[in-house]
């Protein structure tokens, strides 16, 4: 699947072992996120790029999420330009939640997508 010219997968293609990168802003992340995802807001992404390269599996695929898929598509384009294997998650966290995947508030409770 493609989102424009960006490689895209559906939430149903993700496994618990996949490396997730959430590029939503801090307030969105705090409200609810996928447990275990790395959070680097798109607005800080270039400055914090080193955090991703430290934590992402070497040579592994990076699955990028935002709320619905627009911001994550832009980040995927950037990552591909850096030579990384990255794909956009279609529908973002809204699709994640709709698919019944767990959403955490980071405090042991159930989160929500804003």
C-alpha atoms as a printed R data frame, in Angstrom:
    type eleno elety resid chain resno       x      y      z
1   ATOM     1    CA   UNK     A     1   0.000  0.000  0.000
2   ATOM     2    CA   UNK     A     2   1.193  3.550 -0.681
3   ATOM     3    CA   UNK     A     3   0.340  6.908  0.938
4   ATOM     4    CA   UNK     A     4   1.236  9.117 -1.998
5   ATOM     5    CA   UNK     A     5   4.735  7.882 -2.823
6   ATOM     6    CA   UNK     A     6   5.403  6.677  0.729
7   ATOM     7    CA   UNK     A     7   5.399  2.956  1.590
8   ATOM     8    CA   UNK     A     8   2.472  2.285  3.896
9   ATOM     9    CA   UNK     A     9   1.130 -0.666  5.890
10  ATOM    10    CA   UNK     A    10  -2.082 -1.189  7.806
11  ATOM    11    CA   UNK     A    11  -2.206 -1.661 11.556
12  ATOM    12    CA   UNK     A    12  -3.160 -5.299 10.971
13  ATOM    13    CA   UNK     A    13   0.316 -5.926  9.502
14  ATOM    14    CA   UNK     A    14   2.103 -4.927 12.731
15  ATOM    15    CA   UNK     A    15   3.454 -7.476 15.184
16  ATOM    16    CA   UNK     A    16   4.500 -6.979 18.829
17  ATOM    17    CA   UNK     A    17   8.154 -7.212 17.755
18  ATOM    18    CA   UNK     A    18   7.939 -4.280 15.313
19  ATOM    19    CA   UNK     A    19   9.760 -1.036 16.133
20  ATOM    20    CA   UNK     A    20   7.234  1.804 16.423
21  ATOM    21    CA   UNK     A    21   8.068  5.499 16.175
22  ATOM    22    CA   UNK     A    22   5.344  7.927 17.263
23  ATOM    23    CA   UNK     A    23   5.813 11.460 15.893
24  ATOM    24    CA   UNK     A    24   2.783 13.109 17.509
25  ATOM    25    CA   UNK     A    25   3.201 16.083 19.809
26  ATOM    26    CA   UNK     A    26   3.671 15.752 23.588
27  ATOM    27    CA   UNK     A    27   0.008 16.356 24.497
28  ATOM    28    CA   UNK     A    28  -1.159 13.703 22.023
29  ATOM    29    CA   UNK     A    29   1.401 11.209 23.358
30  ATOM    30    CA   UNK     A    30   0.441 11.896 26.982
31  ATOM    31    CA   UNK     A    31  -3.246 11.262 26.259
32  ATOM    32    CA   UNK     A    32  -2.552  7.834 24.778
33  ATOM    33    CA   UNK     A    33   0.074  5.885 22.858
34  ATOM    34    CA   UNK     A    34   1.194  2.417 21.839
35  ATOM    35    CA   UNK     A    35   3.175  0.865 24.690
36  ATOM    36    CA   UNK     A    36   6.839  0.490 23.808
37  ATOM    37    CA   UNK     A    37   6.830  3.031 20.975
38  ATOM    38    CA   UNK     A    38   9.637  5.569 20.751
39  ATOM    39    CA   UNK     A    39   8.249  9.105 20.969
40  ATOM    40    CA   UNK     A    40   9.956 11.887 19.038
41  ATOM    41    CA   UNK     A    41   7.565 14.709 18.062
42  ATOM    42    CA   UNK     A    42   7.731 15.735 14.407
43  ATOM    43    CA   UNK     A    43   8.402 19.327 15.514
44  ATOM    44    CA   UNK     A    44  11.633 18.134 17.201
45  ATOM    45    CA   UNK     A    45  12.487 15.288 14.856
46  ATOM    46    CA   UNK     A    46  15.550 16.581 13.014
47  ATOM    47    CA   UNK     A    47  17.148 17.837 16.260
48  ATOM    48    CA   UNK     A    48  16.481 14.513 18.005
49  ATOM    49    CA   UNK     A    49  17.240 12.200 15.073
50  ATOM    50    CA   UNK     A    50  20.184 10.690 16.968
51  ATOM    51    CA   UNK     A    51  17.785  9.182 19.520
52  ATOM    52    CA   UNK     A    52  16.156  7.198 16.744
53  ATOM    53    CA   UNK     A    53  19.425  5.899 15.337
54  ATOM    54    CA   UNK     A    54  20.489  4.821 18.857
55  ATOM    55    CA   UNK     A    55  17.283  2.905 19.577
56  ATOM    56    CA   UNK     A    56  16.075  1.572 16.224
57  ATOM    57    CA   UNK     A    57  17.172 -1.942 15.311
58  ATOM    58    CA   UNK     A    58  20.124 -1.775 12.932
59  ATOM    59    CA   UNK     A    59  18.904 -2.564  9.442
60  ATOM    60    CA   UNK     A    60  15.389 -3.087 10.786
61  ATOM    61    CA   UNK     A    61  12.175 -1.532  9.604
62  ATOM    62    CA   UNK     A    62  10.760  1.512 11.394
63  ATOM    63    CA   UNK     A    63   6.964  1.786 11.548
64  ATOM    64    CA   UNK     A    64   5.996  5.452 11.892
65  ATOM    65    CA   UNK     A    65   2.735  6.589 13.521
66  ATOM    66    CA   UNK     A    66   0.962  9.886 14.036
67  ATOM    67    CA   UNK     A    67  -2.738 10.573 14.584
68  ATOM    68    CA   UNK     A    68  -4.015  9.698 11.086
69  ATOM    69    CA   UNK     A    69  -0.980  9.297  8.818
70  ATOM    70    CA   UNK     A    70  -0.049 12.701  7.374
71  ATOM    71    CA   UNK     A    71   2.824 13.719  9.642
72  ATOM    72    CA   UNK     A    72   4.170 10.193  9.786
73  ATOM    73    CA   UNK     A    73   4.236 10.069  5.967
74  ATOM    74    CA   UNK     A    74   6.477 13.153  5.967
75  ATOM    75    CA   UNK     A    75   8.817 11.591  8.527
76  ATOM    76    CA   UNK     A    76   8.937  8.361  6.499
77  ATOM    77    CA   UNK     A    77  10.023 10.358  3.440
78  ATOM    78    CA   UNK     A    78  12.807 11.920  5.518
79  ATOM    79    CA   UNK     A    79  13.936  8.567  6.921
80  ATOM    80    CA   UNK     A    80  14.012  6.941  3.496
81  ATOM    81    CA   UNK     A    81  16.149  9.874  2.348
82  ATOM    82    CA   UNK     A    82  18.548  8.990  5.181
83  ATOM    83    CA   UNK     A    83  18.787  5.425  3.878
84  ATOM    84    CA   UNK     A    84  16.564  3.822  6.526
85  ATOM    85    CA   UNK     A    85  13.809  1.261  5.981
86  ATOM    86    CA   UNK     A    86  10.710  3.126  7.146
87  ATOM    87    CA   UNK     A    87   6.993  2.744  6.462
88  ATOM    88    CA   UNK     A    88   3.950  4.807  7.318
89  ATOM    89    CA   UNK     A    89   1.193  3.192  9.377
90  ATOM    90    CA   UNK     A    90  -2.068  3.960  7.548
91  ATOM    91    CA   UNK     A    91  -4.638  5.655  9.733
92  ATOM    92    CA   UNK     A    92  -2.114  6.185 12.525
93  ATOM    93    CA   UNK     A    93  -3.164  5.928 16.140
94  ATOM    94    CA   UNK     A    94  -6.832  6.332 15.214
95  ATOM    95    CA   UNK     A    95  -6.593  3.091 13.204
96  ATOM    96    CA   UNK     A    96  -4.558  1.497 16.019
97  ATOM    97    CA   UNK     A    97  -7.309  2.230 18.537
98  ATOM    98    CA   UNK     A    98 -10.109  1.245 16.110
99  ATOM    99    CA   UNK     A    99  -8.384 -2.121 15.571
100 ATOM   100    CA   UNK     A   100  -8.599 -2.804 19.302
101 ATOM   101    CA   UNK     A   101  -4.880 -2.423 19.915
102 ATOM   102    CA   UNK     A   102  -4.001 -1.297 23.455
103 ATOM   103    CA   UNK     A   103  -3.589  2.424 24.114
104 ATOM   104    CA   UNK     A   104  -1.638  3.398 27.227
105 ATOM   105    CA   UNK     A   105  -1.603  6.653 29.164
106 ATOM   106    CA   UNK     A   106   1.928  5.819 30.337
107 ATOM   107    CA   UNK     A   107   0.733  5.684 33.964
108 ATOM   108    CA   UNK     A   108  -0.721  2.187 33.968
109 ATOM   109    CA   UNK     A   109  -4.122  3.293 32.695
110 ATOM   110    CA   UNK     A   110  -5.995  3.207 29.422
111 ATOM   111    CA   UNK     A   111  -5.194  6.110 27.146
112 ATOM   112    CA   UNK     A   112  -7.236  7.881 24.505
113 ATOM   113    CA   UNK     A   113  -6.377  9.257 21.092
114 ATOM   114    CA   UNK     A   114  -6.746 13.030 20.711
